[in-house]
Amino acid sequence: MRGLILAIQFLTRLPTPPLCNFEQAELACSARWFPLVGMLIGVVLAAALWLGSRIDPWLGALLTLLLWVWITGALHLDGLADMSDAIGAAHRNCDRFLTVLADPHLGTFGVVSLVLQLACKLVLLMLLARSGQYWALLFVPAWARWGTLIWARLPALKPGLGERFGWQIAQPSIWVWGMLLTACSVGTPVLWCVPLLVLGWREFLLRRIGGMTGDLLGAGVEIVESAALLLLVVQAAYAGTGFI
């Protein structure tokens, strides 16, 4: 259970029992629990969306987005902003990309990416609430964090936490969580398309950037989450017209 507790502590602000004699190697091993932590996040978010939408879908969306940012500590949003600044300033120069990626200051590209990401999630959450698919949100964070198990196995662009996660992730963990999430998503089969999004991000990292870092893993989580929300909204829209 130490691995699960460490994964919760790393990915969320949820309260957990204190751990003694913590070692960095244990945190790397905890990556196998990331999809389960994503499901815990999803439970909290789905409940918030349902409760807030009892008054109005916009209120439900706003409360859920605020809770989403708080519960994750904006961890993945930080990765998205850093990646956006690096891509915008690097002009396909790998050394320049890594230099900007490591810069703690936030640039124009990062600000724009954060605003667009938060706006996308707010609107998509509202549309999801209006369609009544509150509990489909439960699986979105889990699928996105399953993606990190795949992306972390890419070549590391620099030493760091992302590299250490990659050492500890075995293929059986990826397959087991993939099958479990597929089974859990049987009520929302459109989420079965999420592995394609995960593989698409993997190809982008491999071909455009050449590998991964912890920031790029976080950016992927944000992008997959928004894309999965879009899939759910599109499914609801077509279901309402009788196409599916």
Buried (B, 14 or more C-beta within 10 A) or exposed (E): EBBBBBBBBBBBEEEEEEEEEEEEEBBBBBBBBBBBBBBBBBBBBBBBBBBBBEEEBBBBBBBBBBBBBEBBEBBBBBBBBBBBBBBBBBEEEEEEBBEBBEBEEBBEBBEBBBEEBBEBBBBBBBBBBBBEBBBBBBBBBBBBBBBBBBBBBBEBBEEBBBBBBBEBBEEEBBEEBBEBBBEBBEEBEBBBBBBEBBEBBBEBBBEEBEBBBBBBBBBBBBBBBBBBBBBBBEBBEEEEEEEE
